[in-house]
Amino acid sequence: MIISVRTIPNAKKPQILKEEDSYKVKVDAQAQDGKANSRLIEILADHFGVSKSSVSIIKGLKSRNKIVEIKI
């Protein structure tokens, strides 16, 4: 499954919000040294019930808008 994700780093608590055709994910980590991307993968893996290795960021490593692949 490939999804579009808009990340919001440095949030108080992690949260996933489903929008029309994408997800908005509040990440409780700073967008520095890949910390927010690592935390995003953890949050999505937990939400979809898969391992962290099943979630990968295809596009947008340095952007808030990302394309993420989740292998179910």
RAVENFEN-V350441 format. One record per pair of residues at least 12 apart in sequence whose ideal C-beta (glycine too) atoms are under 10 Angstrom apart, sorted by the first residue. I is the first residue (numbers start at 1). GAP is how many residues later the second one is. Records with the same first field share a line. If there is no record, write none. Layout:
I: GAP, GAP
This chain:
1: 47, 49, 67, 68, 69, 70, 71
2: 56, 57, 65, 66, 67, 68
3: 15, 18, 19, 20, 41, 45, 52, 63, 64, 65, 66, 67
4: 15, 17, 18, 19, 20, 55, 56, 61, 62, 63, 64
5: 17, 18, 19, 20, 22, 35, 38, 39, 52, 55, 59, 60, 61, 62, 63
6: 13, 16, 17, 18, 19, 20, 54, 57, 58, 59, 60
7: 16, 17, 18, 19, 20, 22, 24, 29, 30, 32, 33, 36, 50, 53, 56, 57, 58, 59, 61
8: 16, 17, 18, 19, 20, 23, 28, 56
9: 16, 17, 18, 19, 20, 21, 22, 23, 26, 27, 28, 30, 31, 55
10: 16, 17, 18, 19, 20, 21, 22, 25, 26
11: 14, 15, 16, 17, 18, 25, 28
12: 14, 16
13: 13, 14, 15
14: 12, 13, 14, 15, 25, 26, 28, 29, 32, 33
15: 12, 13, 28
16: 27, 28, 30, 31, 32
22: 43, 44, 45
23: 21, 24, 43, 45
24: 40
25: 14, 15, 18, 19, 22, 39, 41, 43
26: 14, 17
27: 12, 13, 14, 15, 16
28: 15
29: 13, 14
31: 31, 32, 33
34: 23, 27, 28
36: 28
37: 20, 23, 24, 25, 29, 31
38: 14, 19
40: 15, 17, 26, 28
41: 12, 13, 14, 15, 16, 27, 29
42: 13
43: 12
44: 13, 24, 26
45: 25
47: 23
48: 22, 23, 24
49: 23
50: 20, 21, 22
51: 20
53: 18
54: 15, 16, 17, 18
55: 13, 14, 15, 16
56: 12, 13, 14, 15
57: 12
